[in-house]
Structures are given as C-alpha cells and as structure tokens.
Amino acid sequence: MTTPRDLVENALRASRGRLLEHEAMMLLEAYKVPVPPYRFAPSPEEAAKAAEEIGFPVVVKVVSPQVVHKSDVGGVALGLKTPEEVEKAAREMLEKIPRLVRGAEVLGFLVQRMAPPGAVEVVVGGVRDPVFGPAIMFGLGGVFVELFQDVSFRVAPFTREDAEEMMQEVKAYKLLRGYRGKPPRDLDALADIIMALQRIMLEIPEIREADLNPVMSYPRGALVVDARFILERKRGGEPGA
C-alpha cells in the first residue's frame, strides 16, 4: 500500500516539485478527504476503459510534470459521456500538449467522474510560513478566489471551533448558510476538510503549499475535485530531513 510518505518521497526522488494529479487524489484519500471516483490511465485506450469503470460523465485531465495550469493548454476535457469521447480527448492532449509546452512529457491521464451540479465552490489552501509554520486558508473558490480574495486564515495547530470560525469570517458565508432559496451547505463536511488539510500540513513538512480548489460544497457532503501540492525537500536538521 502506498502511504502519503511514499508519495512525497517518490516525487522528490524524481526531482518533481509537486505531486501529480492522481498522487494528490491518493494523498487526500489517505486522510479521508472525499474525492470523486477516479483512475490514472497511461494511454488514451486505458482512459476510455477507466471511464467505463467509474461511470459517466467524466472529466479527463492530462498528467504531466511540466504542465501545472492544465486548462491553459487544453489539458482538461469536461462532460465526456462515451468511451469514444474520452479516447479522442486524451489522444488530442497527447498530440498537442508537447507542442504547446516545451519539454512536456505526458505520463497519462486522470479520469474522474464529474461532480454533481448544484455546488457552491470553495477553496481550502495551505502555506508553510518560515516563521509561523503551516497556515490554512478558507474562502470562496473556483474562478472567484483571485477575483474577490474573500478568504480567512488560521495558523496551525488550531481547533475545530477555529475551523468553523474561518467559514463564518468570509463574506461568502451567506452562500453557505443558504441564500435566496438555495439550501444551506454541509458545514460539518467543510470543517472536516479544513481539519484534514491541517493534519496534512503538520504531518508532512515537505509540503510547502497546498491548494484544494474547487471544493464542491453540497447540502449533504463535499468533494475535492482538484488539488495541488507543492513540495520542498527539507534541509539539515529540519523535520522530515
């Protein structure tokens, strides 16, 4: 069984500064963070088979150490409903991304079931400050996180009550409580994710930054559909060295 420590060490041994898409999902699963059903597929043909296994509709994301912002280079295909659509999308990525990103190596594809509609998108993030240590962030997610910058922070370690206060501090809390006929979101599920990311940042010192965005918040439950973990090897005497 691959442990979170294995995932991080394998990436650092390969001189990668981040976890790959499927590795990020594996790390979250290890900490009991809910994610949609997914598979890693090394080829377009395997991607089509994986999609049949997990059920349609699916999203396909390119897996490449050199491609960070997948959407910018056509490395994400949404709402695919047949094996043929999946294979076609993956094959197009395989052909065009090495042309668009110099030196890009396509290792395969993350095939992931599309999250159900009707979510409020939030973001849960983490950063390791050289003085204060890990800090966790919560705010409105998706495309709005940079536009509105509606976020709150806590320095770890903190309590579940602190996590609940983080949600209350953002302006988007009105959306989470229910707004204009929309049902309230499952705040307990969001607090679980905040606390899980705190554990990850405290227990794995090689993670310099974490970005769970978007986190799809529903009236019952929540799902992390995309995650990024930036790594940094610890030096001389620091924890994790």
C-alpha positions as CSV (number, residue, x, y, z in Angstrom):
1,M,0.0,0.0,0.0
2,T,1.3,3.4,-1.0
3,T,1.5,5.8,2.0
4,P,1.5,9.6,2.0
5,R,5.2,9.4,2.9
6,D,5.8,7.2,-0.1
7,L,4.0,9.6,-2.5
8,V,6.1,12.6,-1.3
9,E,9.4,10.7,-1.3
10,N,8.8,9.2,-4.7
11,A,8.1,12.7,-6.1
12,L,11.2,14.2,-4.5
13,R,13.4,11.3,-5.7
14,A,12.2,12.0,-9.2
15,S,13.1,15.7,-8.8
16,R,9.5,16.8,-9.0
17,G,8.4,19.9,-7.1
18,R,4.8,18.8,-6.9
19,L,2.6,15.7,-6.7
20,L,1.0,14.6,-9.9
21,E,-2.8,14.8,-10.2
22,H,-3.6,11.2,-9.2
23,E,-1.0,11.3,-6.4
24,A,-2.8,14.3,-5.0
25,M,-6.0,12.4,-5.0
26,M,-4.3,9.4,-3.3
27,L,-2.9,11.7,-0.6
28,L,-6.4,13.2,0.1
29,E,-7.9,9.7,0.2
30,A,-5.3,8.6,2.8
31,Y,-6.6,11.5,5.0
32,K,-10.2,10.5,4.4
33,V,-10.9,13.6,2.3
34,P,-13.8,12.9,-0.1
35,V,-12.9,13.0,-3.8
36,P,-14.9,11.8,-6.9
37,P,-14.2,8.3,-8.2
38,Y,-11.1,8.4,-10.4
39,R,-8.5,6.4,-12.2
40,F,-5.0,7.0,-13.6
41,A,-4.7,5.9,-17.2
42,P,-1.3,5.7,-19.0
43,S,-2.9,5.8,-22.5
44,P,-6.0,7.1,-24.3
45,E,-7.2,3.5,-24.7
46,E,-6.8,2.9,-21.0
47,A,-8.5,6.2,-20.3
48,A,-11.6,5.0,-22.2
49,K,-11.7,1.8,-20.2
50,A,-11.3,3.7,-16.9
51,A,-14.2,5.9,-17.7
52,E,-16.4,2.9,-18.3
53,E,-15.4,1.6,-14.9
54,I,-16.1,4.7,-12.9
55,G,-19.2,5.8,-14.8
56,F,-20.1,8.8,-17.0
57,P,-20.0,11.7,-17.4
58,V,-16.3,12.2,-16.7
59,V,-13.5,14.7,-16.9
60,V,-10.1,13.9,-18.3
61,K,-7.0,15.8,-17.1
62,V,-3.5,15.5,-18.6
63,V,-0.9,14.2,-16.2
64,S,2.5,15.8,-16.9
65,P,5.2,17.0,-14.5
66,Q,5.7,20.1,-16.7
67,V,2.1,21.1,-17.0
68,V,0.7,22.9,-13.9
69,H,-2.1,25.0,-15.4
70,K,-3.8,22.4,-17.4
71,S,-6.7,24.4,-18.6
72,D,-4.4,27.0,-20.2
73,V,-3.1,24.4,-22.7
74,G,-6.2,22.4,-23.3
75,G,-5.3,19.7,-20.8
76,V,-8.8,19.4,-19.4
77,A,-11.9,18.0,-21.1
78,L,-15.2,18.2,-19.2
79,G,-18.5,16.4,-19.5
80,L,-17.4,13.4,-21.6
81,K,-20.2,10.9,-22.0
82,T,-18.8,8.0,-24.0
83,P,-15.6,5.9,-24.2
84,E,-15.1,7.3,-27.7
85,E,-15.2,10.9,-26.5
86,V,-12.7,10.1,-23.7
87,E,-10.3,8.4,-26.0
88,K,-10.5,11.2,-28.5
89,A,-9.9,13.9,-25.9
90,A,-7.0,12.1,-24.4
91,R,-5.4,11.5,-27.8
92,E,-5.7,15.1,-28.7
93,M,-4.0,16.1,-25.4
94,L,-1.2,13.6,-26.1
95,E,-0.6,15.1,-29.5
96,K,-0.9,18.9,-28.8
97,I,0.5,19.4,-25.3
98,P,4.1,18.5,-26.1
99,R,3.9,21.1,-28.9
100,L,2.4,23.8,-26.6
101,V,4.6,23.2,-23.6
102,R,8.3,22.8,-24.4
103,G,9.7,19.6,-23.0
104,A,6.4,18.4,-21.7
105,E,6.2,14.6,-21.0
106,V,2.7,13.2,-20.9
107,L,2.7,10.4,-18.4
108,G,-1.0,9.7,-18.8
109,F,-4.4,10.9,-17.8
110,L,-6.5,11.4,-14.7
111,V,-10.1,10.2,-15.5
112,Q,-12.5,11.5,-12.9
113,R,-16.3,11.3,-12.6
114,M,-17.9,14.7,-12.9
115,A,-19.1,16.2,-9.6
116,P,-22.8,16.6,-9.4
117,P,-24.3,20.1,-10.2
118,G,-25.6,22.5,-7.7
119,A,-22.5,23.0,-5.6
120,V,-21.1,26.2,-4.0
121,E,-17.4,26.2,-4.9
122,V,-15.0,27.0,-2.1
123,V,-11.2,26.7,-1.7
124,V,-9.1,25.3,1.2
125,G,-5.4,26.0,1.0
126,G,-2.2,25.8,3.0
127,V,1.1,27.5,3.1
128,R,4.2,27.0,5.2
129,D,5.5,30.2,6.6
130,P,9.2,30.2,7.6
131,V,8.4,31.9,10.9
132,F,4.9,30.8,11.9
133,G,4.8,27.4,10.2
134,P,1.7,26.0,8.5
135,A,-1.2,28.3,7.9
136,I,-4.6,27.2,6.5
137,M,-6.8,29.3,4.3
138,F,-10.6,29.1,3.5
139,G,-12.6,31.1,1.0
140,L,-14.8,31.3,-2.0
141,G,-13.4,29.0,-4.6
142,G,-13.4,28.2,-8.3
143,V,-12.7,31.2,-10.6
144,F,-13.7,33.7,-7.9
145,V,-10.8,33.0,-5.4
146,E,-8.4,35.5,-7.2
147,L,-11.2,37.9,-8.2
148,F,-12.7,38.5,-4.8
149,Q,-9.9,37.4,-2.4
150,D,-12.6,36.6,0.2
151,V,-10.5,34.4,2.5
152,S,-9.7,33.8,6.1
153,F,-6.5,32.2,7.7
154,R,-5.5,30.3,10.8
155,V,-2.0,29.3,11.9
156,A,-1.8,25.6,12.8
157,P,-2.4,23.9,15.1
158,F,-6.0,25.1,15.7
159,T,-9.3,23.6,16.9
160,R,-12.4,22.5,15.0
161,E,-14.1,25.6,16.5
162,D,-11.4,27.7,14.8
163,A,-12.2,26.0,11.5
164,E,-15.9,26.8,11.9
165,E,-15.0,30.5,12.7
166,M,-12.9,30.6,9.5
167,M,-16.0,29.8,7.5
168,Q,-18.0,32.5,9.3
169,E,-15.4,35.2,8.7
170,V,-15.7,35.2,4.9
171,K,-18.4,37.2,3.0
172,A,-19.3,34.0,1.1
173,Y,-20.6,32.5,4.4
174,K,-24.1,33.9,3.4
175,L,-24.0,31.5,0.4
176,L,-23.0,28.6,2.7
177,R,-25.9,29.3,5.1
178,G,-28.4,29.3,2.3
179,Y,-29.2,32.4,0.2
180,R,-32.3,33.3,-1.9
181,G,-34.0,30.0,-1.7
182,K,-30.7,28.0,-2.0
183,P,-30.4,25.3,0.7
184,P,-27.6,25.6,3.3
185,R,-24.4,23.7,2.7
186,D,-22.9,21.0,4.8
187,L,-20.6,23.0,7.1
188,D,-19.5,19.9,9.0
189,A,-18.2,18.4,5.8
190,L,-16.2,21.6,5.0
191,A,-14.8,21.7,8.6
192,D,-13.7,18.1,8.1
193,I,-11.7,19.1,5.0
194,I,-10.1,22.1,6.7
195,M,-9.0,19.9,9.7
196,A,-7.7,17.2,7.3
197,L,-5.6,19.7,5.4
198,Q,-4.2,21.0,8.7
199,R,-3.2,17.4,9.6
200,I,-1.5,17.0,6.2
201,M,0.5,20.2,6.6
202,L,1.5,19.4,10.1
203,E,2.5,15.8,9.4
204,I,4.2,16.2,6.0
205,P,6.8,19.0,6.4
206,E,7.9,18.6,2.8
207,I,4.6,20.1,1.6
208,R,5.3,23.8,1.1
209,E,1.9,24.8,-0.4
210,A,-1.5,23.1,-0.8
211,D,-4.4,24.2,-2.9
212,L,-7.7,22.3,-2.8
213,N,-9.7,24.2,-5.4
214,P,-12.5,23.8,-6.1
215,V,-14.1,22.1,-3.2
216,M,-17.7,21.4,-4.2
217,S,-20.0,22.1,-1.2
218,Y,-23.4,20.4,-1.2
219,P,-26.4,20.3,1.2
220,R,-25.0,16.9,2.1
221,G,-21.3,16.4,1.9
222,A,-18.5,18.0,-0.1
223,L,-16.0,16.8,-2.8
224,V,-12.5,18.0,-3.6
225,V,-12.3,17.8,-7.4
226,D,-8.8,19.3,-7.9
227,A,-5.8,19.6,-5.7
228,R,-2.2,20.8,-5.9
229,F,0.6,20.0,-3.5
230,I,3.9,21.9,-3.9
231,L,6.9,20.1,-2.4
232,E,10.3,21.2,-1.0
233,R,13.0,18.9,0.4
234,K,13.8,19.8,4.0
235,R,17.5,20.6,4.7
236,G,19.9,20.0,7.6
237,G,18.1,19.1,10.8
238,E,14.6,20.3,9.9
239,P,11.7,17.9,10.4
240,G,11.4,15.5,7.5
241,A,15.1,15.8,6.5
